[in-house]
Amino acid sequence: MASEAGETSTEPVRPVWVLNPLESVGPLHFGMPPDEVRAALPEAFELKRFSAEPFFPDVYGLQLGFHPAMPAVYTHFNRVDQLFCVAADAAHGPYVTLEGLELTGRVPAVLEETVLGLSSSPPHRVSYGPRGNPGINDVGMVLRVQDTANGVLTRPVLVGRDWADRCTDDWEGAIPECEWLGRQWRVHNGSDVWPPPGYATNWPPKWAPPF
């Protein structure tokens, strides 16, 4: 399965992960502790551990890759070490699918049109967060975008049942701050990145975006 942008010849084979909404994505089950996540991905390298939230230091993430130099999956854990959020890298991450629809590494406009087609049934109603990122709360899914060598492509961000309430809301939902940074799905207040150039954040001095 390949995205619209295709793959390079040096790209390792990217797995296909089926999203079981609110429960699991591929081999990862929401609520897992970190050691079970590593055991579920024995082929993955742990590339980095990072602070995912500026104001909640106990919320942290692990950056994993299927190749030492290529981040592929970002797993986020709460203060009691439960996996609550998973994001697939647009360029090197697994191809996450929802009911056969590929979510990773897609051209945003093409995927948005297709996802909107799902919204005819109540569990699949699409909503947009304050900065214009689309998602489906009842699926625990937000679609973000990422700059890659092949242009701006989609990056699915997924949460489990206990964290899905208002997950598309980048102010009040459970998805950690670091996953909302960078390129935005659409222009918001005159900028297509967050935070916009010149914007003074109120992050603690010791916190910096991990990627």
Steps between C-alpha positions, in 0.01 A plus 500: 500500500655832401412865538444751220859620546652153466813370674873521444700191412692519831185513714456192721174312449230686691250283685125537467326557833124465529333750732250341738350829617556585868657159569813442296704590194703221346674307782459786750212499747409818682578469871817294443804583715827589320658156538201337327521757218866412444416128510222554244750668266814285533630624165482867600783715631438739788639825358403750768308551822353848530273723704170524311326772705650829620283519814470129583855359526371150583350472150776371275554343163720241334615555142539163329631409157531197276838638391751675730477832316129506415237586766187300422273486806445733795350335809376720786457392863317661790622539856414138584688366196195416289520532123230753412607649166674368188610703198634361172773695324383618158826412324611177669217383725270201461209527260210534743164400352143563615241278332743455212570872468870580516575791735880534494703692245205622294449829318286695751234625257447150358470337842275775637252448219494125566470533879213742460326226307506286814304760694162375377489255792482634858823340634698668222400865527797721417570806714772764482708624792566868576798503262316319223631145539231241410420189695233268631453502876305174506792327326767673709670632188647832394660556160809717505744591224876486480763644269686220320737470206193418289302803614239546771350160593261372764590371845226320698494560876293246696380466859328234707148498637579667832665794321275548195263760643552824300823357356472730198515803733863609517426703814298257712560152357747242628738501200831641626618848404795378295266327252326831415818688410641571157310494173123542534232344281385843387594865555391626842520867592723565201755223560526137392735409786454496876632689682515767228822698448551756774241348731604499867395173665450460874689170513729450800860599419624142532255357246568497127313324218650151458459488118 
